[in-house]
Amino acid sequence: MKAYTAKAKKALDMAARLSKSMHHNYVGTEHILAGLLKEGQGAAAEVLFANHVRLDQLLNLIEDLISPGGETVLLERDGYTPRTEQVLLRAADEAERFRSDEIGTEHILIAILKEGDCAASRLLNTLNVNPQKIFVELLGAMGEDPQKFRDELSKGRNAGRGT
């Protein structure tokens, strides 16, 4: 698998720290999303900030809406959830597809947006964030032509649902 950029590594590290500070025994997509914001300088953070996603709001929603329930299945304590593992694998695929040498914060956020049915996506939805708009802005930040990928987000989100 490709290596992560310094900003992506920092975001993943912050996600793990946030999970621990919230007394959760796993790192879920919600923690990854918060880590992307807390990192603060990557393409993902810039696009999220531009769309009025704020770390304090997100952390409050995680506390209020996501129970740290003991039913979360993990390979090891304090590890990534299976959904988070899936998102990170998809981020590697996105980096490959965009011919990037490393997995960046933008690839991780695209993977979250394409996952659709994960805690991070539900939180963005609760914050009234338009995933299509974020996707287009991320593509622009990456120097890609958003028109080339116009219908991709909706197709990617439905692909895992058998539709």
N, C-alpha and C positions, 0 to 999 in steps of 0.2 A: 504494500500500500504506500501511497505517496506520503511524504512528510507534511506536517502542518507548518504554516507560516508562524512567525513569532507572535503575531497578533492572535491567530487562531489558538495557538498553544496557551497563550495568556487567558483567552476567553474560556477555554475548557478548564483550566486550572481554577479560574474564578468561579465557574459553575460548580465544581467540586467543593470549593470552600463555602459557597452560598448554601449548598445542600447541607453540609455539616452544621453551619451556623443556624439553619432552620430545623435542626434535629431530624432530618430525613436520612434514612439509611440507604439511599439510592441517589443516582444522578439521572434525572429525567430531562425530557426535552424542555420543560419549563425552566430548569436550572441552566440549560445550555443557552436558551434565549436571554435569560438574565445575565449570564456571563458575557454574551455578545454585547449587551448594552454596557455592562460595567467596564469592559475592556476599553470602550469609549473612542477608539481612533480608527478602527477598521471600517471597511465599506459597509458592513452590516450595521454597525452602530450609527454611522452617519445617516444611512437611509432610515433606520428606525427613529432616530431623533427628528429627522425632517418630517416624519409622519406622526409626530407628537407622542411617541411611545417613550415613557419615562420610567426609569428604574424603580423609583419609589412606588409608583402606581402598580407596576408589574409585581413587585415583591409583596405589596398588600394583597393583590389578587391571589397570588400563590398561597399566602397564609390563609386567606378567607375561603378559597374555592378548592384547593388541592389538599386532600387529607394525606398525611404521611403514612397512610395505612400499611399495616403489616402484611397485606396480601400482595404487595409488589414482589414479583418473582425476579430473583437476581441469580446470576452465576456465582457471585461472591458479595459479601456484605460491603456496602459503600461503593458498589460498582454501578456501571451504566445499566439502565433498564434495556430489555430487548428492543423496545421502540427507539431508544436513544442510539443503540448500536446500529440499528437499521438506518437511522438518519445520518450517522457518521459514515456508513458505507456509501450511502447515496451521495454524500458530500464529496467523497473520493471520486465517484463516477462523474459528478458535475465538474470537478477540477480537470479530470481527464478529457471530458467533452469540450471544455473551453480551452484546452491545450495549455493548462497551467502546470508549472513544475511542482507547485505545492498546493495544498488544500488551504484556502483562505476563509476568512469569516463570511465572505459573500457566498461561498459554496455551501457552507453550513446553513446559512439562512435560506438559501434556495431549497436545500434539502428539507428543511422544516416546512417551508411553504408547500412543497410538493407532497409531503407526507399527509398533510391535511387533517387526518384524524389522530392528532396527538395533543397533549396538554398545551404545548407552546402555541399551536395553531388555534386552539380553542380560546386561549388567553388573548391572542391578537384579535380574534373575533369579538370577544367581550369588550376589548378596548376600541371597537369600531374601526379597526385598521383594514384597509382594502388590500388583500394579498396580491391581487393582480397589479395594483399600483406599486407596491413594494418590489415585486418581481421586475417590473419594467424599469424602475429606478435603479435596481441592482445591476441590471443588464447595462444600463447607461453608464453606471459607475465603473463597470468592467470594460467599457469601450466597445460593447456589442451593440448591434442594431436591434432595438426592441421589436421592430416589425417582423424580423425574421422568426421570432419566437412567440408571436402574439397569442396563439391558441395553446401554447405548450403547458401552461400552468394548469388549466382545467383538465387537459388530457392526463397530465401526470398525477393529479389528485384522484382521478377516477380509475386509473390503471390498476391500482391495488384493490379496488372494490369489485372487480369483475364486471364493470359496466363498459 
